[in-house]
Every structure is written in C-alpha cells, then in structure tokens.
Amino acid sequence: MSYSIAVAGTGDYILVRVEGAVTVEEARRFGAEAHQKALETGVPHFLFDVREARNEASADSNYLYARHDMDRLGFSREARSALLKSAADASHDFVEASMREAGFNVRSFTEAGEAVAWLRGGDVGP
C-alpha cells in the first residue's frame, strides 16, 4: 500500500491518493497525516482518491474506525470528505455508510469532477 498527501493545485481541498490493499491501521496513518496537513494549511476538505485501492478491513474494523478513530484523529464533522472510488469496487461502501451514520460529511463518487464540485459546496446528485 502506498499513498500521497498534498493540497490540491486549486488550494481548496487536501488530495489523498491511495494505492493497494488498505487496512484500518494504514487508514489511521494516512488519515492522521491528512488531518495534520489540513491543520497546517487551513484547508478543511478532503478528496480521498481510492480508485486504485481496495479496502481489506473487516466490517467491524471499518465501523470502529468511523465511530472512534475519526474522532481521535480530530476530523471535523463539518468538513467534506469525498471518496473517489472505482465504479467496480464496493469495498469502500461500508466505510462511507459507517462514517455518515457517525455524523461525518462523507460521500462516494466515481467521477472526479462531481467529487470536486461537491467539495466546493455544490449539490451533486442524490
């Protein structure tokens, strides 16, 4: 698994690109780094590009990540977090559902333009 974290060229969201098999431990690591980048830059929103990543964590681990780790990492429930995923990959769906249930502002997308528009405050689709 590998990842990169940077402020998008437009300066209005943190771009986190993830590749390979992802466990909760790895998600904690890149989540903490992404949150730190947001604190350092004042950029509050996130685009997690997981099109080349597969969530290998159990449903229990994903649920606990959403319910406990997100708070421990300091993520704001007001921040928008877009999950840009492959249309053929449902491995990230439970993570999104668990995070939304926990009160986080998270949505999945398969089109980058829609994800970015939503991060910028647009109301894109259902």
CYANA upper distance limits for C-alpha pairs under 8 A (distance plus 0.5 A):
  1 MET  CA     18 VAL  CA      7.82
  1 MET  CA     19 GLU  CA      6.08
  1 MET  CA     20 GLY  CA      4.89
  1 MET  CA     21 ALA  CA      6.11
  1 MET  CA     22 VAL  CA      6.92
  1 MET  CA     53 ALA  CA      8.46
  2 SER  CA     18 VAL  CA      6.41
  2 SER  CA     19 GLU  CA      5.83
  2 SER  CA     20 GLY  CA      7.12
  3 TYR  CA     16 VAL  CA      7.39
  3 TYR  CA     17 ARG  CA      5.83
  3 TYR  CA     18 VAL  CA      4.86
  3 TYR  CA     19 GLU  CA      6.70
  3 TYR  CA     30 PHE  CA      7.85
  4 SER  CA     15 LEU  CA      8.45
  4 SER  CA     16 VAL  CA      6.20
  4 SER  CA     17 ARG  CA      5.78
  4 SER  CA     18 VAL  CA      7.30
  5 ILE  CA     14 ILE  CA      7.50
  5 ILE  CA     15 LEU  CA      6.23
  5 ILE  CA     16 VAL  CA      5.09
  5 ILE  CA     17 ARG  CA      7.12
  5 ILE  CA     30 PHE  CA      8.47
  5 ILE  CA     33 GLU  CA      8.16
  5 ILE  CA     34 ALA  CA      6.90
  5 ILE  CA     37 LYS  CA      8.47
  6 ALA  CA     14 ILE  CA      6.29
  6 ALA  CA     15 LEU  CA      5.89
  6 ALA  CA     16 VAL  CA      7.24
  6 ALA  CA     37 LYS  CA      8.20
  7 VAL  CA     11 GLY  CA      6.30
  7 VAL  CA     12 ASP  CA      7.95
  7 VAL  CA     13 TYR  CA      6.53
  7 VAL  CA     14 ILE  CA      4.99
  7 VAL  CA     15 LEU  CA      6.34
  7 VAL  CA     37 LYS  CA      8.43
  7 VAL  CA     43 VAL  CA      8.29
  8 ALA  CA     12 ASP  CA      7.11
  8 ALA  CA     13 TYR  CA      6.23
  8 ALA  CA     14 ILE  CA      6.31
  8 ALA  CA     15 LEU  CA      6.19
 11 GLY  CA     43 VAL  CA      7.83
 12 ASP  CA     43 VAL  CA      6.52
 12 ASP  CA     44 PRO  CA      8.30
 12 ASP  CA     45 HIS  CA      7.65
 12 ASP  CA    120 ARG  CA      8.01
 13 TYR  CA     43 VAL  CA      6.25
 13 TYR  CA     44 PRO  CA      7.11
 13 TYR  CA     45 HIS  CA      5.25
 13 TYR  CA     46 PHE  CA      5.74
 13 TYR  CA     47 LEU  CA      7.24
 13 TYR  CA    119 LEU  CA      7.94
 14 ILE  CA     34 ALA  CA      7.53
 14 ILE  CA     37 LYS  CA      8.05
 14 ILE  CA     38 ALA  CA      7.34
 14 ILE  CA     43 VAL  CA      7.24
 14 ILE  CA     44 PRO  CA      8.17
 14 ILE  CA     45 HIS  CA      6.65
 14 ILE  CA     46 PHE  CA      5.17
 14 ILE  CA     47 LEU  CA      6.61
 15 LEU  CA     46 PHE  CA      6.54
 15 LEU  CA     47 LEU  CA      5.44
 15 LEU  CA     48 PHE  CA      6.70
 15 LEU  CA     49 ASP  CA      7.83
 16 VAL  CA     30 PHE  CA      8.49
 16 VAL  CA     34 ALA  CA      7.62
 16 VAL  CA     46 PHE  CA      7.83
 16 VAL  CA     47 LEU  CA      6.57
 16 VAL  CA     48 PHE  CA      5.26
 16 VAL  CA     49 ASP  CA      6.48
 17 ARG  CA     48 PHE  CA      6.54
 17 ARG  CA     49 ASP  CA      5.22
 17 ARG  CA     50 VAL  CA      6.89
 18 VAL  CA     48 PHE  CA      7.88
 18 VAL  CA     49 ASP  CA      6.63
 18 VAL  CA     50 VAL  CA      5.77
 18 VAL  CA     51 ARG  CA      8.29
 18 VAL  CA     52 GLU  CA      7.16
 18 VAL  CA     53 ALA  CA      6.33
 19 GLU  CA     50 VAL  CA      7.19
 19 GLU  CA     51 ARG  CA      8.16
 19 GLU  CA     52 GLU  CA      5.27
 19 GLU  CA     53 ALA  CA      4.90
 19 GLU  CA     54 ARG  CA      8.28
 20 GLY  CA     52 GLU  CA      6.81
 20 GLY  CA     53 ALA  CA      5.02
 20 GLY  CA     54 ARG  CA      6.67
 21 ALA  CA     53 ALA  CA      6.21
 21 ALA  CA     54 ARG  CA      5.41
 21 ALA  CA     55 ASN  CA      6.57
 21 ALA  CA     56 GLU  CA      6.49
 22 VAL  CA     26 GLU  CA      6.68
 22 VAL  CA     27 ALA  CA      7.25
 22 VAL  CA     53 ALA  CA      7.16
 22 VAL  CA     54 ARG  CA      6.43
 22 VAL  CA     55 ASN  CA      5.40
 22 VAL  CA     56 GLU  CA      5.99
 22 VAL  CA     57 ALA  CA      7.57
 23 THR  CA     27 ALA  CA      6.76
 23 THR  CA     55 ASN  CA      6.96
 23 THR  CA     56 GLU  CA      5.97
 23 THR  CA     57 ALA  CA      5.51
 24 VAL  CA     28 ARG  CA      6.60
 24 VAL  CA     57 ALA  CA      6.45
 24 VAL  CA     61 SER  CA      7.15
 24 VAL  CA     62 ASN  CA      7.46
 24 VAL  CA     65 TYR  CA      7.52
 25 GLU  CA     29 ARG  CA      6.96
 26 GLU  CA     30 PHE  CA      6.85
 27 ALA  CA     31 GLY  CA      6.13
 28 ARG  CA     32 ALA  CA      6.43
 28 ARG  CA     69 ASP  CA      7.76
 28 ARG  CA     73 LEU  CA      8.30
 29 ARG  CA     33 GLU  CA      6.89
 30 PHE  CA     34 ALA  CA      6.49
 31 GLY  CA     35 HIS  CA      6.62
 31 GLY  CA     73 LEU  CA      7.76
 32 ALA  CA     36 GLN  CA      6.65
 32 ALA  CA     73 LEU  CA      6.25
 33 GLU  CA     37 LYS  CA      6.70
 34 ALA  CA     38 ALA  CA      6.78
 35 HIS  CA     39 LEU  CA      6.81
 35 HIS  CA     73 LEU  CA      7.68
 35 HIS  CA     74 GLY  CA      7.71
 35 HIS  CA     75 PHE  CA      7.18
 36 GLN  CA     40 GLU  CA      6.68
 37 LYS  CA     41 THR  CA      6.60
 37 LYS  CA     43 VAL  CA      8.49
 38 ALA  CA     42 GLY  CA      5.93
 38 ALA  CA     43 VAL  CA      5.46
 38 ALA  CA     44 PRO  CA      6.28
 38 ALA  CA     45 HIS  CA      8.28
 39 LEU  CA     43 VAL  CA      7.72
 39 LEU  CA     44 PRO  CA      8.39
 44 PRO  CA     79 ALA  CA      6.18
 44 PRO  CA     80 ARG  CA      8.02
 45 HIS  CA     79 ALA  CA      5.79
 45 HIS  CA     80 ARG  CA      5.45
 45 HIS  CA     81 SER  CA      6.36
 45 HIS  CA    119 LEU  CA      7.11
 46 PHE  CA     79 ALA  CA      8.24
 46 PHE  CA     80 ARG  CA      6.82
 46 PHE  CA     81 SER  CA      5.11
 46 PHE  CA     82 ALA  CA      6.71
 46 PHE  CA    119 LEU  CA      8.09
 47 LEU  CA     81 SER  CA      6.33
 47 LEU  CA     82 ALA  CA      5.30
 47 LEU  CA     83 LEU  CA      6.66
 47 LEU  CA     84 LEU  CA      7.49
 47 LEU  CA    115 ALA  CA      8.01
 47 LEU  CA    116 VAL  CA      8.12
 47 LEU  CA    119 LEU  CA      8.32
 48 PHE  CA     81 SER  CA      7.72
 48 PHE  CA     82 ALA  CA      6.53
 48 PHE  CA     83 LEU  CA      5.43
 48 PHE  CA     84 LEU  CA      6.52
 49 ASP  CA     83 LEU  CA      6.63
 49 ASP  CA     84 LEU  CA      5.21
 49 ASP  CA     85 LYS  CA      6.97
 50 VAL  CA     54 ARG  CA      7.85
 50 VAL  CA     83 LEU  CA      7.28
 50 VAL  CA     84 LEU  CA      6.29
 50 VAL  CA     85 LYS  CA      5.62
 50 VAL  CA     86 SER  CA      7.96
 51 ARG  CA     84 LEU  CA      6.77
 51 ARG  CA     85 LYS  CA      4.80
 51 ARG  CA     86 SER  CA      5.15
 52 GLU  CA     85 LYS  CA      8.38
 52 GLU  CA     86 SER  CA      8.05
 54 ARG  CA     89 ASP  CA      7.95
 54 ARG  CA     91 SER  CA      6.69
 54 ARG  CA     92 HIS  CA      7.96
 55 ASN  CA     91 SER  CA      5.76
 55 ASN  CA     92 HIS  CA      6.46
 56 GLU  CA     91 SER  CA      8.05
 57 ALA  CA     61 SER  CA      6.53
 57 ALA  CA     62 ASN  CA      6.85
 58 SER  CA     62 ASN  CA      6.73
 59 ALA  CA     63 TYR  CA      6.58
 59 ALA  CA     94 PHE  CA      7.60
 60 ASP  CA     64 LEU  CA      6.71
 61 SER  CA     65 TYR  CA      6.54
 62 ASN  CA     66 ALA  CA      6.79
 62 ASN  CA     94 PHE  CA      7.75
 62 ASN  CA     95 VAL  CA      6.14
 62 ASN  CA     98 SER  CA      7.83
 63 TYR  CA     67 ARG  CA      6.60
 63 TYR  CA     94 PHE  CA      8.45
 63 TYR  CA     95 VAL  CA      7.47
 63 TYR  CA     98 SER  CA      6.10
 63 TYR  CA     99 MET  CA      8.31
 64 LEU  CA     68 HIS  CA      6.06
 64 LEU  CA     69 ASP  CA      7.38
 65 TYR  CA     69 ASP  CA      5.13
 65 TYR  CA     70 MET  CA      6.76
 66 ALA  CA     70 MET  CA      6.11
 66 ALA  CA     95 VAL  CA      7.58
 66 ALA  CA     98 SER  CA      6.26
 66 ALA  CA     99 MET  CA      5.34
 66 ALA  CA    102 ALA  CA      6.98
 67 ARG  CA     71 ASP  CA      7.87
 67 ARG  CA     98 SER  CA      8.00
 67 ARG  CA     99 MET  CA      7.68
 67 ARG  CA    102 ALA  CA      6.31
 68 HIS  CA     72 ARG  CA      6.85
 69 ASP  CA     73 LEU  CA      6.46
 70 MET  CA     74 GLY  CA      6.85
 70 MET  CA     75 PHE  CA      6.19
 71 ASP  CA     75 PHE  CA      6.43
 71 ASP  CA     76 SER  CA      8.35
 75 PHE  CA     79 ALA  CA      8.03
 76 SER  CA    104 PHE  CA      7.93
 77 ARG  CA    103 GLY  CA      6.66
 77 ARG  CA    104 PHE  CA      4.93
 77 ARG  CA    105 ASN  CA      6.39
 78 GLU  CA    104 PHE  CA      7.54
 78 GLU  CA    105 ASN  CA      6.77
 79 ALA  CA    104 PHE  CA      8.23
 79 ALA  CA    105 ASN  CA      6.83
 80 ARG  CA    104 PHE  CA      8.45
 80 ARG  CA    105 ASN  CA      5.64
 80 ARG  CA    106 VAL  CA      6.52
 80 ARG  CA    119 LEU  CA      6.47
 81 SER  CA    105 ASN  CA      6.77
 81 SER  CA    106 VAL  CA      5.28
 81 SER  CA    107 ARG  CA      7.16
 81 SER  CA    119 LEU  CA      7.76
 82 ALA  CA    106 VAL  CA      6.23
 82 ALA  CA    107 ARG  CA      5.62
 82 ALA  CA    108 SER  CA      6.27
 82 ALA  CA    109 PHE  CA      7.52
 82 ALA  CA    115 ALA  CA      6.44
 82 ALA  CA    116 VAL  CA      8.44
 82 ALA  CA    118 TRP  CA      8.42
 82 ALA  CA    119 LEU  CA      7.44
 83 LEU  CA     96 GLU  CA      8.43
 83 LEU  CA    106 VAL  CA      7.83
 83 LEU  CA    107 ARG  CA      6.60
 83 LEU  CA    108 SER  CA      5.01
 83 LEU  CA    109 PHE  CA      6.54
 83 LEU  CA    115 ALA  CA      8.20
 84 LEU  CA    108 SER  CA      6.42
 84 LEU  CA    109 PHE  CA      5.40
 84 LEU  CA    110 THR  CA      6.06
 84 LEU  CA    111 GLU  CA      7.52
 84 LEU  CA    112 ALA  CA      7.05
 84 LEU  CA    115 ALA  CA      7.31
 85 LYS  CA     89 ASP  CA      7.44
 85 LYS  CA     92 HIS  CA      8.18
 85 LYS  CA    108 SER  CA      7.38
 85 LYS  CA    109 PHE  CA      6.64
 85 LYS  CA    110 THR  CA      5.74
 86 SER  CA    110 THR  CA      6.24
 87 ALA  CA    110 THR  CA      6.15
 92 HIS  CA     96 GLU  CA      7.04
 93 ASP  CA     97 ALA  CA      6.82
 93 ASP  CA    108 SER  CA      8.27
 94 PHE  CA     98 SER  CA      6.46
 95 VAL  CA     99 MET  CA      6.59
 96 GLU  CA    100 ARG  CA      6.60
 96 GLU  CA    106 VAL  CA      6.79
 96 GLU  CA    107 ARG  CA      7.07
 96 GLU  CA    108 SER  CA      7.44
 97 ALA  CA    101 GLU  CA      6.58
 98 SER  CA    102 ALA  CA      6.68
 99 MET  CA    103 GLY  CA      6.94
 99 MET  CA    104 PHE  CA      5.89
 99 MET  CA    105 ASN  CA      8.22
 99 MET  CA    106 VAL  CA      7.24
100 ARG  CA    104 PHE  CA      5.50
100 ARG  CA    105 ASN  CA      6.75
100 ARG  CA    106 VAL  CA      6.57
108 SER  CA    115 ALA  CA      8.23
109 PHE  CA    114 GLU  CA      7.43
109 PHE  CA    115 ALA  CA      6.29
110 THR  CA    115 ALA  CA      8.43
111 GLU  CA    115 ALA  CA      6.96
112 ALA  CA    116 VAL  CA      6.70
113 GLY  CA    117 ALA  CA      6.59
114 GLU  CA    118 TRP  CA      6.64
114 GLU  CA    124 VAL  CA      6.91
115 ALA  CA    119 LEU  CA      6.73
116 VAL  CA    120 ARG  CA      6.75
117 ALA  CA    121 GLY  CA      7.14
117 ALA  CA    122 GLY  CA      5.81
117 ALA  CA    123 ASP  CA      8.32
117 ALA  CA    124 VAL  CA      7.69
118 TRP  CA    122 GLY  CA      4.99
118 TRP  CA    123 ASP  CA      6.42
118 TRP  CA    124 VAL  CA      6.40
